[in-house]
């Protein structure tokens, strides 16, 4: 009977909207409970604890990991503590609740500070390696953001007359290392969802370490496992925007339209481009257990959002979304000896790319050339190139910065769609460098010069989406 709902960081930073647009919608007691909320850290908090997700600007973790001599990490931690106190004052005003909120987060931050100081001292001795402890440090720091937002939200909701309860899955100062599933079962075994509203930390401590597998997608895995283990009827993600036909900032708010319905295949394509509706491994559990996923806009609560299921296919073949990304590097590898031995070369190329933790978006292959399109930075590309040059000294290796724009849909088996799509791009004066279309017919990718990303996106959206009068959604739920 219940739903598992996740609230994104940008939405979490606006408590009044979370309370009024999510918790209290609809305004009837019968709908207030039978819901579980998994919350992200407040917007920007995890960036300051770890590193900026997009720019890579170092946070506390990155500063600590990259310097055994400096104390920049400590300065960053003390600055964050001050910022958190200011944020808490905006939420709670003056009074006992503010003191309790500051005491809660201070205990976490001061505990982390002591751990890092002790580890720093320990690793100054030659027998101890800082690198072997960094994964644990990253997990510990990440947990602080979600604990902060979940505790605050539970207390604010109690203040406002809602029987909320703080559910801490972070394992803070626990001596018990158990699986994620056991931790969830233990936390929920005594809860009554008909009378309590659990506010759950997006980070959950497990013996395997969520960040080891999912990195910054860990809260989505917590959300997914909660839905699966508790048998939720629906999983819901509340974001600060709709899952729309394109980025409204590029094509215009009036032109972008919510998708309304789609399937997990489409969600995977978006994730591959770095525009995650949900992490693919988190989506896998929902898909396997036939749990539908709904993506809603926090600031437009009356809209039903977009429902994602495993079996949905659009009644009429169409393009549902235009998506893509800039900051992509094309790494072209040419070797005359590759012809007839593609498998051997391909394995080695992928191994080197994975060694440096670069994400492969797509690739081109012909008899003697493989080009991988990588979501990473120039420094990593150069490292991969150097490693491949050492392994294959006679090969020619080139790199260039490009962008990828993609047309995606649950069913795009439309006669002439490829020609129409290429024409839409070229009409904007954009040259297509490479084209990818699979037989599965759920997406087409176009590699273009980076400076052409915006006009290509607009051109595709105008020709493939805006020509149809979709109204409030491409497919109404």
Residue, then its C-alpha position, 0 to 999 in steps of 0.5 A: x500500500x505504501x510508496x517509497x519517495x526520494x527528494x533531490x538536493x535542490x528540492x530539499x533546500x526549500x523546506x516549505x515547498x517540500x512540506x506543502x508540495x510533497x508531504x501535504x499533497x493531497x491534503x487528506x489524513x488518509x494520504x499523509x502516511x503509508x509513504x517513506x521519504x529518502x532524502x538527499x543532502x541539501x543542494x551543494x552539501x555533498x560537493x563541499x564534503x567530497x568534490x564538486x560533481x561537475x567542475x571537480x573543485x575539491x571539497x573536504x575529501x579531495x583536499x584530504x586525499x591529495x595532501x598529507x602535509x597541508x591543512x586545507x581540508x581542516x579549513x574547509x571543514x571549519x568553513x562548512x560548519x559555519x555555513x551549516x549553522x547559518x543554514x540551520x538558523x534560516x530553517x529553525x530560527x532562534x530557540x531550542x530546535x536550532x540548538x538541537x540541530x546544531x548539536x546534531x550536525x556538530x557531533x558528526x562534523x567534529x567526529x569526522x574531524x577527529x577521525x581525519x586528524x587521527x588518520x593523518x597522524x597515523x599515515x605519517x608513519x611509513x607502515x600505514x598507507x593513506x590510500x588504503x583508507x580513502x574509500x572509508x573516508x569518502x563513505x564517512x564524509x558522504x554520510x554527513x550530508x544526508x544525516x543533516x538533511x534527514x534529521x532536520x526535516x524530521x524535526x521540522x515536520x514534527x514541529x508542524x504537526x506531522x508524526x515524522x521519524x528520523x531513520x538513520x541508515x548511515x551506521x554512524x559510529x557503529x561497530x556492526x558491518x552488515x549488508x545493506x538489506x540487513x540494515x534496511x530490515x533492521x531499521x524498518x522492522x518496528x515502524x508502523x507506516x500507517x501512523x509514522x512518516x519515516x525520513x530516511x538518510x539517502x546514504x546507507x552504510x553497508x559492509x561492501x560500501x555503497x560508494x564503491x559501486x555507485x559513487x554519487x548515485x548511492x542515494x538512488x540505490x538506497x531508494x531502490x532497495x527500500x522499494x524492493x525490500x518493502x514491496x512498494x507499490x510505486x517509487x517516486x522521485x521528486x526533482x526541481x524539474x520535470x523529465x522533459x523532452x529537452x533541457x528547457x534552458x536550451x529549447x525554451x520553457x514553453x517548448x519543452x514538454x514533460x514526457x509523461x510516460x516512458x520505459x526503463x530503456x529510455x531511462x538507461x539511455x539518459x543515464x549513459x549521457x549523464x542525465x540520470x532519471x535514476x542510476x541504471x543499477x538502481x533502476x534494475x531492481x525496480x524493473x525486475x520487481x515490476x515497481x513503476x517509477x514516477x518522476x515529479x516536479x516538486x514545484x508543480x505538484x498538481x502535474x502527475x509527472x512521468x511514469x517509467x515502467x518496464x513494458x511501456x511502448x508509445x502507441x505511435x512511434x515517436x521521439x520522446x526526448x532530445x538529450x546529450x552532453x558536452x565535454x566529451x573526448x573522442x579518443x581515436x586509435x588506429x593500428x594497421x595490424x588491427x584488421x582481423x584482430x579486433x577482439x584482442x585490441x578492443x579488450x586492451x583498449x577498454x581495460x586501459x580506459x577502465x583503469x583510469x575510470x573514464x566513462x564510455x558513452x559510445x564508440x565507432x569501429x572499422x577494420x583498423x580504427x576504434x574511436x571511444x567517446x569518453x565522458x572524462x577530463x583532458x588529464x585522464x584522456x592524456x593518461x589513457x593515450x600515454x598508456x596506449x602509446x606505451x602498449x602499442x608504439x606503432x599505433x596512431x592515437x588522436x584526441x579531440x573534444x566533441x559533443x553528443x546529441x541524441x534523439x531517444x524514444x521508447x519506439x523510434x521505428x519510423x521510416x526515414x527518421x534517420x534522414x529527417x534527423x540528420x536534415x534537422x541538424x544540417x539545417x542549423x548549419x551543423x556538421x555531423x562527425x559520426x552517427x550511431x543507431x542501434x537495431x533496438x531503435x530506442x536512440x540515435x546519437x550524433x557526434x558534433x563539434x562542441x560549439x554546435x551542441x546548442x543549435x543541434x539540440x534546438x534543431x532536433x527538438x523543433x523538427x521531432x518534438x515541437x511539430x507535434x502538439x503534445x499539450x501537458x505531456x507527450x503521453x498523459x499518465 
